[in-house]
Amino acid sequence: MTDLAAVKASLNPVKDPLLNQSLAELGWLENVVLDGDTVLVDLVPTYAGASEELRPLLLEALAPLGVEQLGLRENPAIPRVKPQGTVPALDRVKNVIAVSSGKGGVGKSTTAVNLALALAAQGARVGMLDADIYGPSQPMMLGIPAGTRPEVKDNAWFIPIQAHGIEAMSIGFLLEGDSSPVVWRGPKATGALLQMLQQTLWSDLDFLIIDMPPGTGDIALTLAQKVPVAGSVIVTTPQDIALLDAKKGIEMFRKVEIPVLGVVENMSLHICTNCGHADPIFGSGGGERIARDYQTELLGQLPLDARIREQADDGCPTVVAEPEADLASRYRAIARKVGAAVAKAAHSDPKRINIVFE
């Protein structure tokens, strides 16, 4: 019969594939219990969804002991990353992630909302700030009825709107009607966004995802300089013209000392619904090239699929509309890589304590 010591000895060397460190080094094993033929493991990982990466590896490590049943519970302990330069951190938000694109039309907002929902689905506490002030789309994508207004507390704080398990704030909540244009110059627009960020009463969030304005103009640059950002995610298509603009986005973040966590290649393939033929209509390999050229990571590739657009338009994005589908799985994998990149950035904290089962 397998004993507990042998089980722990088998689990300690297992490496997390995203951080490339063993569970012993990471100190994630909080508790291990042997219940008959079942092993119960409590994990405290530094990124949400780590159990999804680790489950097959843990089962493989336990197989020589005859263990076939694994109960895995995860309670993520997301670390806080120091923001860029001297920008002060937010009290109620551990990490701000800016989702950006060098140009419009590449699916940045759809990617941002699905990233936020994927992080939340895997156990993180998440908020969404719609910073695309001239074209706010997050209220519609999150299924928040037109005319919804945030409550105000103590005449000083906006209460964020709850949707699909995340908190949301958008200039769209403060405008009159869906078609009301925002006719503001850069300083006024930037001031409004900073006010929404700083005067929204967020809960204690692990991540605040900011859907950035497209491009690298005044608003985007000012936000990058004044908002405490832990890292950025660049969304592009494989098309060469989109890659040119994505490079500008990467350079902008580097100039203001914000790390680029990786690149998401959207619309990478079109798969025919009739015959299944895969056609790279926007080119191929672009996301991989730009990630390699700028020494960052290709976080994932997403196909050109009508369901992504339809579900976002219906206010129920892919991650919550079809959580078991391949598309949702792709978004969750991207979210895990983003979380792991944040964990790597915080890994050098000297106060960190590792727990190792002997």
Secondary structure, DSSP 8 states (H G I E B T S, - for coil): ---HHHHHHHHTT-EETTTTEEHHHHT-EEEEEEETTEEEEEE--SSTTHHHHHHHHHHHHHGGGT--EEEEEE---------STT----TTEEEEEEEE-SSSSSSHHHHHHHHHHHHHHTT--EEEEE--TTS--HHHHTT--TT----EETTTEE--EEETTEEEEEGGGTSSSTT------HHHHHHHHHHHHHTB---SEEEEEEE--SSSSHHHHHHHHHS--SEEEEEE-SSHHHHHHHHHHHHHHHHTT--EEEEEE-S--EE-TTT--EE-TT-SSHHHHHHHHTT--EEEE--B-HHHHHHHHTT--HHHHSTTSHHHHHHHHHHHHHHHHHHHHHTT-TT-------
